[in-house]
Amino acid sequence: MSGGAYNYIGSKDPKELFDHKEELESIAHELEEIGEDEAGQAIYMILHEMAQFEAKIDKVWTPYNGRYSSQPDLSAIADALEYWHSGDTGEDLVHEVCAKWKEQK
């Protein structure tokens, strides 16, 4: 019987793996249960590295964080640049937000 017990994760683009962490964990666990510890540990390592990446990104990219507060992050800089290009603000806002970001780094 054919299934998709793991949502056909083997055919997913690597970027899609972030949406399938539960499946990866199940695969790693099952591999270890059948004695394929090395393969299971390799998948657990991927999960660990994904968690580290997400933690790093969370520190520098927060959707709408009080945009131009005293502590803007990279998402605020991206928004300022987008607002400038859409004609909502001027280039000066981009420089202002970047300056605040540099001060707090």
N, C-alpha and C positions, 0 to 999 in steps of 0.2 A: 504494500500500500504506500502510495506517495503522499507526502504531507507538506510540510512547510513548518515543521515544529519550531524552527528558529527564524521564521519569516524570510527564508532564503537569504540569510545574511551573507553567505559566501559570494553572492552576486551583487552586493551593494557597493556603491562608491565609498571609499574610505571616509569621506566627510559625513556620510550618512550613519556611520557607526555610533556617533554621539546620540542618535535617536534610538539606539538599540543596545544600550548597556546591559539591560536585563538579560537579553538573549546571549550576549557575550559571557556574562557571568554564569549562566546556565550551561553553556558549552564548556567553559573552563572546568566547572564542577563535574560535569559528566565525563570529560576526558580524564580527570584525576580518578574518578570512580572506576574507570575501566583500565587503570594502570598507565595511562598516557600522561604521566605527571609533567614531563618536559613541555609538551604542547599546551597543557592546561596552564602551567605557570607562565608561558609566553603570552597567553591571552590575558591572564591576570595582570601581567606587566603592561599590556596595552591599556587596560582599564585604569591602572594606576597613573600612567602617563596622561591619559585623557583627563583624569581628575586634577592632576597638577596643572595642566594647561588651562582648564576651566577656572581654577583658583587664581591663576595669574591674570587671565583676562578680566575676571570679576573685579580685580583691583584697579584696572585702568580703563574699563569701559562699562559705564552704568547708564542705561537708557534713562534719559531725563533726570538728572540729579540736581535740579535747581539751576539749570543751565549755566548761568553766568555768575554763580555764587563765588565765594572766595576760594573754593577748591574745585575748579573744573577738571574733568578728566578728558581722555581722548575722544569720547563720544560727544562731549560739548564742543570740542574743536571741530569735529566733523559736521556737527549741526551748524555752527557758525559759518563754516565754509559753504555749506549747502544754502543757508539763508542768503549769503552774499550772492551766490550764483543765480538764485531765483529772484533776486532783486528786492528782497525783503529788508536787507541791511547793507551796509557798506563793508569794504575791505578792512576798515579800521576795527570792526568788531572781531574779526579773525585774529588780528594782531593783539588785541586786548585780551582775548581768551587765551591765546598762546602765551602771553606774558604772565598771566595768572598761573597757568599750568607750570611754566618754568620755575616760578617762584616757589611752588609747593613741592617740586620734585625732590 
